[in-house]
Amino acid sequence: MPRLGYARYPWKLDIVATVFWVGEQPTENNPTPNDKSSWDTKWMENFGGYDDPDPTKRSEAFTPIGFMPKQNPFYIALPYNDVIDYNSHKPEASKVIPWFQQRFSRSGRTVLKGQWVAIRHGNRVCYAQWEDCGPFVTDDHDYVFGNARPKNASNNGAGIDISPAIRDYLGLKSMSRCDWRFVDVSEVPSGPWRNIGDNNHFVRQQKVEKEREHTAISSRLDELRRMRDAYFKQGASVVR
């Protein structure tokens, strides 16, 4: 469980959640297709395919049966986008986003994508990464980073979109209510949300550690070879 008294990122309580998924086609209630996201024009391609929400077509690892996702299947959307386009940020972004200064690299590159959140429903807590904007609005910073309620009026005032993996882990149906808050990477405990995805901090860290271990082993082997060669050269000199 995340720390309940953590003051920097307080819980947003009693928020209506709707389910969305990579590759979702537009409908009357959701007019925006999800083959791309607010920050990724090739989201479905980069994810690896269609994140089929049909429970009969999903695995016990919270992934679609047909393929292994290339990105974390535990993802969410929140109703704020910090960038206007690929060259500029919204004027208020630097003021309202708590981690803006730490992550800013250039104008037009989002500092929100990949941020971790905790979602609580009943007695279960799930962790996920922020990968898209919505539901319906993309300018509600007073709710996302402040104390206001969601300004969206559609779908019972939904304030967060959750992926099928989150739905299944929490046992949460679309239009159910949940609590959520931002969390630091150091707060994310072990769980299926840490196992998959090139965009996943923990998967990337494991790759770095494996590469470091491989480099260390290679260096040690080179050192042993040098020691071996030196030993045999020394032995040859003694024989002469």
Wavefront OBJ file of the C-alpha trace (Angstrom):
o trace
v 0.000 0.000 0.000
v 1.304 3.509 -0.756
v 1.897 5.823 2.172
v -1.466 7.262 3.189
v 0.000 10.403 4.731
v 2.215 11.395 1.815
v 1.619 15.139 1.458
v 3.219 15.932 -1.907
v 0.732 13.959 -3.979
v -2.594 13.668 -2.134
v -5.301 11.181 -3.076
v -8.040 12.205 -5.503
v -11.077 10.557 -3.934
v -14.251 9.065 -5.409
v -13.338 9.562 -9.068
v -15.361 7.900 -11.836
v -13.140 5.657 -13.956
v -13.789 4.547 -17.514
v -11.966 1.783 -19.376
v -10.061 2.537 -22.587
v -7.451 0.621 -24.551
v -4.774 0.930 -27.196
v -6.409 0.508 -30.601
v -9.921 1.382 -29.415
v -12.067 2.613 -32.283
v -14.302 5.693 -31.930
v -17.873 5.297 -30.691
v -20.687 7.695 -29.817
v -19.556 7.792 -26.180
v -15.868 7.961 -27.083
v -15.301 9.840 -30.362
v -11.484 9.705 -30.210
v -9.680 6.665 -31.696
v -6.821 5.242 -29.641
v -4.480 3.990 -32.344
v -2.450 7.059 -31.394
v -2.163 8.963 -28.120
v -1.686 12.621 -27.291
v 2.079 12.018 -27.214
v 2.602 9.114 -29.603
v 1.330 9.176 -33.188
v 2.151 5.446 -33.501
v 0.877 4.311 -30.105
v -0.715 1.055 -31.288
v 2.366 0.156 -33.325
v 4.731 1.002 -30.490
v 2.553 -0.874 -27.998
v 2.800 -3.916 -30.219
v -0.813 -4.371 -31.263
v -4.448 -4.147 -30.212
v -4.897 -4.302 -26.438
v -8.068 -6.390 -26.681
v -10.292 -5.666 -23.649
v -12.306 -8.885 -24.037
v -11.665 -10.776 -20.751
v -11.685 -14.092 -22.625
v -8.787 -12.879 -24.774
v -6.523 -11.817 -21.927
v -3.892 -13.768 -20.000
v -3.298 -14.220 -16.275
v -0.348 -11.836 -16.691
v -2.837 -9.041 -17.544
v -1.818 -8.928 -21.208
v -3.661 -9.725 -24.433
v -3.243 -13.375 -25.379
v -2.140 -12.741 -28.946
v 1.162 -10.943 -28.282
v 3.523 -9.650 -25.615
v 3.151 -5.847 -25.352
v 6.236 -3.754 -26.027
v 4.982 -1.189 -23.492
v 3.537 -1.405 -20.003
v -0.062 -2.740 -20.206
v -0.837 -0.864 -16.979
v -1.555 2.609 -18.353
v -3.967 5.475 -17.749
v -5.164 8.746 -19.224
v -5.755 11.932 -17.259
v -7.460 15.095 -18.563
v -4.423 17.340 -19.034
v -1.844 17.746 -21.778
v 1.184 19.908 -21.004
v 2.125 20.563 -24.628
v 0.375 22.529 -27.367
v 2.348 20.881 -30.152
v 5.788 19.347 -30.642
v 7.422 22.756 -30.291
v 5.730 24.422 -27.336
v 4.320 23.896 -23.852
v 1.154 25.418 -22.461
v 1.968 28.631 -20.582
v 0.760 27.313 -17.211
v 2.552 23.954 -17.449
v 5.734 25.057 -15.679
v 3.670 26.473 -12.805
v 1.159 23.683 -12.177
v 3.217 20.503 -12.777
v 5.183 19.682 -9.592
v 8.062 17.923 -11.395
v 8.255 20.215 -14.436
v 11.702 21.698 -13.737
v 13.268 18.304 -12.990
v 12.096 16.717 -16.258
v 11.988 19.563 -18.755
v 14.339 18.964 -21.687
v 12.956 21.153 -24.472
v 9.773 22.992 -25.472
v 7.137 20.659 -26.864
v 8.444 17.489 -25.217
v 5.999 16.327 -22.553
v 7.108 15.913 -18.952
v 3.981 13.888 -18.109
v 4.321 10.749 -20.221
v 5.320 7.726 -18.122
v 4.550 9.295 -14.726
v 3.469 6.649 -12.197
v 0.146 6.701 -10.377
v -1.539 4.534 -7.759
v -5.200 3.590 -8.291
v -7.202 2.281 -5.339
v -10.507 0.413 -5.521
v -11.849 -1.307 -2.440
v -8.963 -3.038 -0.685
v -6.727 -3.299 -3.768
v -4.164 -0.856 -5.127
v -2.764 -0.956 -8.646
v 0.105 1.030 -10.167
v 0.255 2.351 -13.714
v 1.892 4.870 -16.022
v 0.331 7.983 -17.531
v 0.363 7.470 -21.311
v -2.517 9.504 -22.793
v -4.846 12.437 -22.139
v -8.569 12.311 -21.331
v -11.321 11.460 -20.765
v -12.775 14.088 -23.118
v -10.799 17.164 -21.960
v -7.078 17.923 -21.922
v -6.861 21.204 -19.999
v -8.143 20.340 -16.503
v -5.000 21.153 -14.491
v -7.080 22.383 -11.538
v -8.265 18.803 -11.020
v -5.182 16.845 -12.098
v -2.721 18.892 -10.033
v -5.055 20.813 -7.700
v -8.007 20.234 -5.423
v -10.878 20.701 -7.894
v -13.269 18.004 -9.012
v -13.116 16.905 -12.677
v -14.750 19.460 -14.948
v -15.684 16.834 -17.540
v -19.456 16.227 -17.510
v -19.595 13.208 -19.834
v -19.745 9.578 -18.660
v -20.908 10.573 -15.170
v -18.094 13.094 -14.873
v -15.295 10.578 -15.460
v -11.896 11.773 -14.292
v -9.561 8.936 -15.269
v -9.287 6.361 -18.044
v -7.821 2.985 -17.068
v -6.475 0.137 -19.203
v -7.922 -3.409 -19.296
v -4.984 -4.617 -17.168
v -5.901 -2.179 -14.387
v -9.580 -3.086 -14.689
v -8.793 -6.774 -14.312
v -6.315 -6.354 -11.460
v -8.703 -4.189 -9.423
v -11.894 -5.947 -10.456
v -13.211 -2.536 -11.445
v -15.945 -2.048 -14.025
v -16.223 0.982 -16.277
v -18.083 3.846 -14.544
v -17.032 2.539 -11.133
v -15.402 4.890 -8.656
v -11.834 4.798 -7.455
v -9.172 6.888 -5.756
v -5.867 7.784 -7.399
v -2.727 9.797 -6.817
v 0.699 10.356 -8.299
v 3.575 8.341 -6.855
v 7.349 8.536 -7.133
v 9.141 5.627 -8.814
v 10.634 4.699 -5.441
v 7.124 4.078 -4.081
v 6.084 1.529 -6.721
v 6.130 -1.957 -5.135
v 6.656 -5.291 -6.850
v 3.774 -6.377 -9.032
v 2.796 -7.156 -12.633
v 3.076 -3.448 -13.495
v 6.877 -3.679 -13.155
v 7.419 -6.600 -15.533
v 6.737 -5.431 -19.089
v 7.528 -2.569 -21.431
v 10.329 -0.553 -22.964
v 8.742 2.523 -21.364
v 8.809 0.880 -17.919
v 11.382 2.324 -15.493
v 11.935 -1.078 -13.870
v 12.412 -2.993 -17.119
v 14.889 -0.371 -18.306
v 16.762 -0.562 -15.009
v 16.984 -4.350 -15.262
v 18.476 -3.992 -18.747
v 21.041 -1.493 -17.458
v 21.989 -3.810 -14.597
v 22.312 -6.800 -16.938
v 24.518 -4.795 -19.293
v 26.617 -3.617 -16.352
v 26.915 -7.195 -15.092
v 27.872 -8.414 -18.572
v 30.504 -5.681 -18.841
v 31.896 -6.565 -15.414
v 32.077 -10.265 -16.308
v 33.768 -9.483 -19.623
v 36.297 -7.262 -17.868
v 37.018 -9.959 -15.304
v 37.489 -12.584 -18.028
v 39.896 -10.285 -19.870
v 41.831 -9.784 -16.644
v 42.012 -13.559 -16.051
v 43.236 -14.113 -19.618
v 45.969 -11.532 -19.121
v 46.973 -13.187 -15.856
v 47.005 -16.605 -17.570
v 49.113 -15.347 -20.457
v 51.522 -13.655 -18.067
v 51.805 -16.864 -16.037
v 52.638 -18.976 -19.076
v 55.127 -16.405 -20.353
v 56.817 -16.434 -16.956
v 56.879 -20.250 -17.003
v 58.437 -20.278 -20.468
v 61.201 -17.926 -19.306
v 62.012 -20.226 -16.355
v 62.277 -23.274 -18.648
v 64.781 -21.508 -20.871
l 1 2 3 4 5 6 7 8 9 10 11 12 13 14 15 16 17 18 19 20 21 22 23 24 25 26 27 28 29 30 31 32 33 34 35 36 37 38 39 40 41 42 43 44 45 46 47 48 49 50 51 52 53 54 55 56 57 58 59 60 61 62 63 64 65 66 67 68 69 70 71 72 73 74 75 76 77 78 79 80 81 82 83 84 85 86 87 88 89 90 91 92 93 94 95 96 97 98 99 100 101 102 103 104 105 106 107 108 109 110 111 112 113 114 115 116 117 118 119 120 121 122 123 124 125 126 127 128 129 130 131 132 133 134 135 136 137 138 139 140 141 142 143 144 145 146 147 148 149 150 151 152 153 154 155 156 157 158 159 160 161 162 163 164 165 166 167 168 169 170 171 172 173 174 175 176 177 178 179 180 181 182 183 184 185 186 187 188 189 190 191 192 193 194 195 196 197 198 199 200 201 202 203 204 205 206 207 208 209 210 211 212 213 214 215 216 217 218 219 220 221 222 223 224 225 226 227 228 229 230 231 232 233 234 235 236 237 238 239 240
